[in-house]
Amino acid sequence: MSAGEVALGVAIVLVAVVAAVAGGWPLTTWVLRRSMAGEPPQTEEAPILRGGTWIGVLERLAITGSILVGYPQAIAVVIAIKGLGRFPELRAATGATASERFIIGTLTSFCWAGAIGAGAKWALGALG
């Protein structure tokens, strides 16, 4: 591999990581707003799950990274950690709004990070 190809590979990885981490937040926010549009107003305020932004950043980083290093099985670990970590809060929440938002946000974030990771993996493979 030439120095130019190595530099291009590093650039692909960096762009993928930044795109996965930074692009996931606006996409997830947009999907969550669209999913809740047109629903009747809630009589009770849905609980806000604290730390969601940072958790999302870390999960997208972990998912994209696991795909890039060729170990996509680590995604199952990310799913387990997130689910187990949020389980007490989701169980305590009344109504379905908090759990629905958790599932929609998580799936959106995971799909985005997976797509970015797969695209970057393909681009790296095309380099040779």
C-alpha positions as CSV (number, residue, x, y, z in Angstrom):
1,M,0.0,0.0,0.0
2,S,1.3,3.4,-0.9
3,A,1.5,6.3,1.5
4,G,-1.4,8.0,-0.4
5,E,-3.6,4.9,0.0
6,V,-2.8,4.8,3.7
7,A,-3.6,8.5,4.1
8,L,-6.9,8.0,2.2
9,G,-7.8,5.0,4.4
10,V,-7.2,7.1,7.5
11,A,-9.3,9.9,6.0
12,I,-12.1,7.4,5.3
13,V,-12.1,6.2,8.9
14,L,-12.0,9.7,10.4
15,V,-14.8,10.9,8.1
16,A,-16.9,7.8,9.0
17,V,-16.4,8.2,12.7
18,V,-17.3,11.9,12.6
19,A,-20.3,11.3,10.3
20,A,-21.6,8.5,12.5
21,V,-21.2,10.5,15.7
22,A,-22.2,14.0,14.6
23,G,-24.8,13.0,12.0
24,G,-26.7,10.6,14.2
25,W,-28.0,13.2,16.6
26,P,-29.9,15.4,14.1
27,L,-31.2,12.4,12.3
28,T,-32.4,10.7,15.5
29,T,-34.0,14.0,16.7
30,W,-35.8,14.4,13.4
31,V,-37.1,10.9,13.4
32,L,-38.3,11.2,17.0
33,R,-40.2,14.4,16.2
34,R,-41.7,12.9,13.1
35,S,-42.8,9.8,15.0
36,M,-44.6,11.9,17.7
37,A,-46.2,14.3,15.2
38,G,-50.0,14.2,15.1
39,E,-50.3,12.3,18.4
40,P,-52.7,13.7,21.0
41,P,-51.0,15.8,23.7
42,Q,-49.9,13.7,26.7
43,T,-51.8,14.3,30.0
44,E,-48.6,13.5,31.9
45,E,-45.1,14.8,31.1
46,A,-43.1,11.9,29.7
47,P,-39.9,11.3,31.7
48,I,-36.7,12.5,30.1
49,L,-34.0,9.8,30.1
50,R,-30.9,11.7,31.1
51,G,-27.6,11.3,29.4
52,G,-29.2,10.2,26.1
53,T,-27.1,12.5,23.9
54,W,-23.8,11.2,25.3
55,I,-25.1,7.6,25.3
56,G,-26.0,8.1,21.6
57,V,-22.6,9.5,20.8
58,L,-20.9,6.6,22.5
59,E,-23.1,3.9,21.0
60,R,-22.6,5.3,17.4
61,L,-18.9,5.4,18.0
62,A,-18.9,1.8,19.3
63,I,-21.0,0.5,16.5
64,T,-19.1,2.2,13.7
65,G,-15.8,1.2,15.2
66,S,-16.8,-2.4,15.6
67,I,-17.7,-2.6,12.0
68,L,-14.6,-0.9,10.9
69,V,-12.3,-3.2,12.8
70,G,-14.2,-6.2,11.5
71,Y,-15.9,-7.3,14.7
72,P,-19.6,-6.5,14.2
73,Q,-20.5,-9.0,17.0
74,A,-19.6,-6.2,19.4
75,I,-22.9,-4.5,18.4
76,A,-24.7,-7.1,20.5
77,V,-22.7,-6.0,23.5
78,V,-23.7,-2.3,22.9
79,I,-27.3,-3.3,22.6
80,A,-27.1,-5.3,25.8
81,I,-25.4,-2.6,27.8
82,K,-27.8,0.1,26.6
83,G,-30.9,-2.1,27.3
84,L,-29.8,-3.2,30.7
85,G,-28.6,0.3,31.7
86,R,-32.0,1.9,30.8
87,F,-34.2,-0.9,32.0
88,P,-34.9,0.5,35.5
89,E,-35.8,3.9,34.1
90,L,-38.0,2.5,31.4
91,R,-39.7,0.1,33.8
92,A,-40.5,3.0,36.2
93,A,-41.9,5.2,33.4
94,T,-45.6,5.4,33.2
95,G,-47.2,5.0,29.8
96,A,-45.5,4.0,26.6
97,T,-44.0,7.3,25.5
98,A,-40.6,6.9,27.2
99,S,-40.1,3.3,26.0
100,E,-41.4,4.2,22.5
101,R,-38.9,7.1,22.2
102,F,-36.1,4.9,23.6
103,I,-36.8,2.2,20.9
104,I,-37.2,4.6,18.0
105,G,-34.2,6.6,19.0
106,T,-32.0,3.6,19.6
107,L,-33.0,1.9,16.3
108,T,-32.4,5.1,14.3
109,S,-29.0,5.7,15.9
110,F,-28.0,2.0,15.4
111,C,-29.1,2.0,11.7
112,W,-27.3,5.3,11.0
113,A,-24.1,4.1,12.7
114,G,-24.3,0.7,10.9
115,A,-24.9,2.3,7.5
116,I,-21.9,4.6,8.0
117,G,-19.7,1.8,9.2
118,A,-20.7,-0.5,6.3
119,G,-20.1,2.3,3.8
120,A,-16.7,3.1,5.2
121,K,-15.8,-0.6,5.3
122,W,-16.8,-0.9,1.7
123,A,-14.7,2.2,0.7
124,L,-11.7,0.7,2.6
125,G,-12.2,-2.6,0.8
126,A,-12.3,-0.8,-2.6
127,L,-8.9,0.7,-1.8
128,G,-7.4,-2.7,-1.9
